[in-house]
Each structure stands twice: as C-alpha cells, then as structure tokens.
Amino acid sequence: MSIKMMAIVGFIVEGKFTTPSIEQMMVTSDGILMARVTGDIGYNDILGSVSDFKRNWDKLIHLPNLGLSADEIRHLEILPSVSIQNYGD
C-alpha cells in the first residue's frame, strides 16, 4: 500500500498511520479528492480522482486476507461517505 493510501485509510478509520496525517478530506465539484494535513490551514494536497479512490477502497476492504466480517465490510463501504465532505454532488 502506498503512503498516500495509508494516510487516507488512517483518516477514514480514525488512526494515525503517517506523519503528517490527514486531518480533513473533501471531494471538489469536479471529482478531485483533496486533503488537509496536520499543520496546514487549507486543502493543499491533491489525492487524485474520487473514482480512483472508490475503486481502490473497494478492492482494499474486500481483500480476503484482511479477515473482515460481512458486517465490517458493510460498515467500511459506507464510512468514506460519512468521513469525507463531498462538494461534488
């Protein structure tokens, strides 16, 4: 997993896996995922397209060797929509 994805996962599951860590995330009106990291006052980090993130997140949470239960997977499927501000809708 890339450092960028580790930071995203840390933000979504409320863990600190990188330094600096992500404090806030948002999706812009044109579908770009942005992050505000510790120490920054704005969303200065472009993480890529939200569609790429969704695809990668889905692959990650469905990895069989993670040993997640069906309930845990269902929770993780909706968690990004709760955690990330979306201005794209």
VENGIHU-V491669 format. One record per residue. N is the residue number from 1. RES is the residue in three letters. PSI is psi in whole degrees, -180 to 180 (* if undefined). NEAR is the number of other ideal C-beta (glycine too) atoms within 10 Angstrom. D_LAST is the distance of its C-alpha to the last C-alpha in whole Angstrom. Layout:
n/res/psi/near/d_last
N/RES/PSI/NEAR/D_LAST
N/RES/PSI/NEAR/D_LAST
//
This chain:
n/res/psi/near/d_last
1/MET/139/10/29
2/SER/160/8/28
3/ILE/-40/10/28
4/LYS/-46/16/24
5/MET/-35/16/23
6/MET/-40/15/26
7/ALA/-41/22/24
8/ILE/-48/27/21
9/VAL/-45/18/23
10/GLY/-43/15/24
11/PHE/-48/23/22
12/ILE/-40/18/20
13/VAL/9/11/23
14/GLU/46/8/24
15/GLY/161/11/27
16/LYS/99/12/28
17/PHE/-8/16/29
18/THR/163/18/29
19/THR/120/9/31
20/PRO/163/14/29
21/SER/162/16/26
22/ILE/131/24/22
23/GLU/-34/13/22
24/GLN/152/15/18
25/MET/152/23/15
26/MET/157/16/12
27/VAL/127/21/9
28/THR/170/15/9
29/SER/-21/9/7
30/ASP/17/9/9
31/GLY/24/15/9
32/ILE/133/17/12
33/LEU/125/24/13
34/MET/154/20/15
35/ALA/148/22/18
36/ARG/120/18/20
37/VAL/164/17/24
38/THR/129/11/27
39/GLY/-17/8/28
40/ASP/154/14/26
41/ILE/-6/6/24
42/GLY/175/8/21
43/TYR/86/19/19
44/ASN/-6/10/21
45/ASP/121/16/21
46/ILE/122/11/19
47/LEU/-10/19/18
48/GLY/-169/14/17
49/SER/147/14/14
50/VAL/-30/22/12
51/SER/-40/10/13
52/ASP/-44/12/17
53/PHE/-48/21/16
54/LYS/-42/14/15
55/ARG/-47/11/18
56/ASN/-39/16/20
57/TRP/-44/19/20
58/ASP/-44/13/20
59/LYS/-43/9/23
60/LEU/-51/14/24
61/ILE/-14/19/24
62/HIS/9/12/26
63/LEU/124/9/29
64/PRO/-34/6/32
65/ASN/-3/5/34
66/LEU/-24/11/32
67/GLY/29/7/33
68/LEU/143/15/30
69/SER/166/8/31
70/ALA/-38/7/28
71/ASP/-41/8/27
72/GLU/-41/12/26
73/ILE/-45/13/24
74/ARG/-42/12/22
75/HIS/-45/13/22
76/LEU/-24/19/21
77/GLU/-34/14/18
78/ILE/-17/9/16
79/LEU/-43/15/17
80/PRO/-36/21/15
81/SER/-22/10/12
82/VAL/-35/8/14
83/SER/-30/15/15
84/ILE/125/19/12
85/GLN/135/12/10
86/ASN/112/15/7
87/TYR/10/12/6
88/GLY/-12/13/4
89/ASP/*/5/0
//
